[in-house]
């Protein structure tokens, strides 16, 4: 099936805005929301969930095909491109039938290679942009694999959505941002645009501005924000949806920054600072190498004298003294703890190898 829409996620001006309700509930709700978004953001992409994967049965699981007709009407009357989530081959076929401009693969689908492959198979020969959300759990390889499967179907325009990761621990966020995984995904796929979904990361509206700004500061290509004319009455995810007015306020307060410095003076100043970083990193790596050589000698001593690799009291002493020293130098406790935990783990691995050699 050939899609005639020509939206290009690779050529849209940054920051891209994808906005609309979590779920398409009624035709009136879809049309009013789309029109209010279009009035404020004529270059936005309108989103709405047509099929909603829910944890338990008997919850609202989306209107289905009738909602696609509402998206079609919203597109015709506002001029906004429209987008929705797909989880099966049937979803893909129906979305294309009604002229949806952009599809995305949800977090619950990304976690299942069989589901992603089914979607990929349905997309063969189709010219339509596809965004891929990170999996529910922090598994980078599942995210990478989903990109590879969709690309393997011949989809030329692929983007990423960072929507945070489930964590069993209590947090201020519904889904922890775990920014380092998003950064690593950007490193592995530097040519793919990445959209941040603060709505799902936050689970509430209070933290959305903070997360949205951080996403732009990390050079993400845009934002997906759930927007509803009456969030309090929403049939799904009411707490994380904003009104079109609130959306305008959030976007208006964001500071868009560029990845490159425009003027030569600024480029030279930044280049000099980066060169300082390069020199310091060389010294740092040299010192770490020397430290591991000493750890190896300690390991040889332990092996020859029947001493265990791990002494908890010594590790406790090292960690506490380094945290104190780091704080005096302006380094945070969490940073020093993570850094020395990695160093200690490498030292333990070296010494274990010696013990078994």
N, C-alpha and C positions, 0 to 999 in steps of 0.2 A: 504494500500500500504506500503511495507516495503522499507525503505531507507538503502542502504548497506554502506553508508559512515560512517567513524568511528571518525570523528573529535570530540574532547571533549573540550568544552570551560572551563570546570572545571579543566582540567589538563594542559592547555597551559601555557608555561613559561611567567611570567610577565616581562615587560608590553606587553600585546597583541597588535598587530597592525592590524587594518582593514583599508585597503586603496584601493582607486579606484575612478572612476568618479561618479559624482552625477547621471548622466544618461549614459546608454549605447546608444551611438548615431549611430555609424557605426562599422562594424566588424574590420576595420583597427584601428580605435581609441581604441577599447576595447583591441585588441591584442597588440598594441604598448604600451599602458599604462600598461597592465598586465606584459609584458616582462620586461619593465623598472623597475617596482616595484619588480619583482622577482629577478632581478639582484642585487638589493640593499638590499632587505629584503626577503630572501628565506623562512623565517618562517611566513611571513605575510598571512593574509586572504584577498583575492581580493573581493571588493564590486563593485556593479554597480546597479543603479536603472533601472528596466525593465518597471515598471508601475509607473508613477509619478502623484500623486494627486495634482491638481492645483486649485487655488482659482477660476479662471474664465475659461470658455471654450475657445477653439481655441488657447490655449497655448500648447507647446509641452508636451504631456502626456505620453511619453515613446514609445518605439518601440513595446513592447509586446513580444509575443512568439518568434519571430525571434531572439531577443536579447539573449534569453536563450541558443540558439545554439552557440552564440558567447562565452557566459560564459563557456559552455561545452568545447569548443575548447581551451579557455584560460586555463582551468583547465588541460586539457590533455597535452598542450604544455609547461606549466610553472611548473606544479606540485603544484600550489597554490590552496588551498580550495577556493570555491567561495560562495558568499552570496548575497542575494537581499531582498528587502522589499516585503511583501505580505499584501494585504488588503481584499481579498475575498477568498472564498473556491476554486474558479477556479485558482487563483494565486498559492495557495498552491499545488494543484494537478499538475499544469504545472511545477512548480519549482522542485517538486519531480521527475517528469517524466524526466527532463533533468539533474538530478543528482546534484542539488544545495546542498551544504554541510551545510549551515547555513541560517536561515531565521530571519528576524526581523519584528516586528510590529511597524509601524510608529506612530508618534505623533498624526496625524489626525485620526488614527484608535483607538488608546488607549483612546481617548476622548469619543468614542462611544461604550458602552457595547455590543450593538447588533453586531457591526463589529467584536469585539474581540471574541464574542461567536461563530460567524460563522467560524472564523479562527480556534478557539479551536476545534470545531466539525470536521473540515477537518483534524485536526492533530491527531485524536484518532487512537491509534495503530501505530503511526509513531515514529520511533526512530531518531530524528533530533534535534539539539540544536536550541533554539528560544530565541532571544533577544527582549526585550520590551522597547521601548522608552517611556520616560515620556510624559504625555498628553501635548497638546499645552499650556493649562492654568495651573497655579500652584494649582492643585487639587490632593493632595497626595492619596486620597481614590480611585480615578479613576486608578491611577498607581497600587496601591495595588490590586484593583479588577481585573485588567488585568492579573496580575501575578496569582491570584487565579483561574481565568478562564482557563488559559493555563495549569496550574498545574492540574486542575480538569480533563483535557482531557488526563492525563497520561503522559504528556511530562516530562521527567526526568531531562533534562538539560536546565535550564532557566537562562538567564542573563538579566541585565538591561542596558539601554543606557540613560545617562544623556545628553540631548541636549538643555537644557535651556528652559525658559518659556516666552511666549508672554507677553508683558507689554504695556499698552496704553501710557506710558510716554516715552519720548525720552531718549535714552541711547547710550553709546558707543557700546553696543552689539545689535546684531540682536534679540537675545533671551536672557533675563537676566539669568545668571547662577543660581541665587537663591540657593547657595551652601547648605544652611541649610536644604532645602527639600531633596536634594540628600543625605545628611548625615543622615537624619531621615529615608530615605528609606533603606540605608545601615544598620542602626540600627535594623530596623524591619526585614530585610532579610540578616543577616550577612553572610550566606553561599552562597549567589548569587553573582557572579562576576558582577561588574559594569564597563561599558566602557563609557568613556567621548567622546562626539562628539563636539570638539572645532569648527569645521567648521560651524555648525548651531548656536552655541552659539555666535560666533563672527560675522559671515556674511561678514567677510573680512579676508585677510591673515595676516594683521599686528599684530593682537592680539592673533593669534593662539599659538605662543610659550608660551606666558604668561599663557593662560588658560590651555594649555597642561601640563605645569609644575605644576600648582596648582592642577590639577586633580591627578597627580602622588603623590604629597605631601599629598593629602587626601586619599591615599592608594587605588585609583581606579585601576582596573585590567588592563586597557589599553586604547587605543585611537582609534577612528574612524575618519579618515581624508580624505576628498574628494580630489582626486588626478587625474589630467588630463594632457595629453601631451601638450595640447594647451588651457590653461584655458581661455584666452581671446576670444577664438572661441567657448566656451562651449555653448550648447543649453539650459542649465539651471544652475542657481546659479554660474555664471562665477566668481563673485567677491570673493567667499569663497574657490575656489579650488586652489591647489598648484601643481606645476610640480613635477615629481618624484625627480628631483635634489633638489628642495626646501624642499621636504619631508625629504630627507636624511639629509639636513642641520638642520632642526627642530629637528628630532629625535636624531641626533648626539650631539646636545647641551643640551638635557634634562638630568637631574640628577635623576637617579632612586634611591629610598630610600626604606628601608625595614620597616615593621611594628614592628619588634622586634629587640632588641639590642643583638648582638652576644656574646660579652665577659661578664664575671661575674662582672668585675669592673664597666663597663658601666651600667649593670643591677642594681647593688646596688646603684649607683649614681642616676639613674632615679627613683628607688624605693623610695629613701629618699626624693627627690623633690616631688614626688606624695604624699607621706605621709604628707608633709607640706601643700600641696593643700587640702588634706582631712581634716586636722585640721582647716585650714582657712575656708573651706566650712561649717564645723560644727558651727564655730563662726558666720559666715555670716547668716546661717539659723536661729540661735538663735536670732540674732539681728533683722532679718526680722520678726520673730514671735513676738518679743516684740514691734516692730513698729506697727504691725497690731492690737495688743491689745490696744495700745494707739489710733489708728484710730477708733477702736470700741468704746472706751470711748468718743471720740469726737463725734461719731455718736449718742451715747446716749444723750449727751448734746444738740446736734442739734435737736433731736426729742423732748426733753423735753422743749426746748425753742423756738420752731417754726422756726428753722433756716434751710435754704435749704442745701441739701447735697453738691452741687457744688458751690464754690465761685471761679470764673475765676481769679480774681486778686490774690487770695492766691495761686492758682495753678501756675500762671505765676511767682510769687515770688519764690516759692519752686523750680521750674524748673531752673530758671535763676541762683539762688544762688548755686544750686547743680552742674550746668554746670561749673560755675566759679571755685568752689572748686575742682571739678573733674579735670579740666584742670591743676590746680596747682599741682595736684597729678599725672599728667602724663596720665590721662584718656581722651580719645577722646570725643568730643562734641556729635557725633552721638550715641556712646555707652551709655553715661550718659542719653541722651534723651530717647533712647529706654528702658533703665533700669527703669528710673523713670516713664515713661509712663505706664509700666506694674505694677509698685508698686502703682501708683495713681489709675489705673483702678481697682485693687484689693481692695483698700481702699474704692473707690466709691461703689463697689459691696457690701462690708460688710455693709456700712452705709445705702445703699438702702434696704437691707434685714431687717435692724433694723427698718427703717421707716415703713415698711409694716408688721411688726410683732405685 
